[in-house]
């Protein structure tokens, strides 16, 4: 049986209340930072966390899609390009 293609938009992937609360805490902490060194430490820690979560999410999505015989285009699972705002 051929996998059925679907878009990630078809899945409910919204952050929960705990995630939104954590995001607000981190945003407030970042706004209070006056040191470039500490800001870089925050960025490094957040990058590690994001990379870890991205790997977990990709693995879980692939496992779920395999068990449900669904397929999502690989282009929807690639990391976005980050362009700093000036």
Steps between C-alpha positions, in 0.01 A plus 500: 500500500639842397529765779242778488665847468387763753622846604625587848229767501246218522636401841427687823848619603429794731707554816334426831444745783818387681707565186350846454567583867862381465540709183380811686743434785793464260400814306490704820838363612658584164366856512673551837843380382761774468800276434588367155679206665189396693282553194730268302471241778120521478516468122727196522274329755188575296668372182582172675145468626351580157727251326411227750126567471515518121663156488242356738210653307629376163542149640154497655336641186669241278397219737141625514479543125640152442244339729215695337638451146527875436778706339608862545723668242858529629502871414253557785741343748813702417642765730410858406756758395552759771555856381593746777295818516709815486 
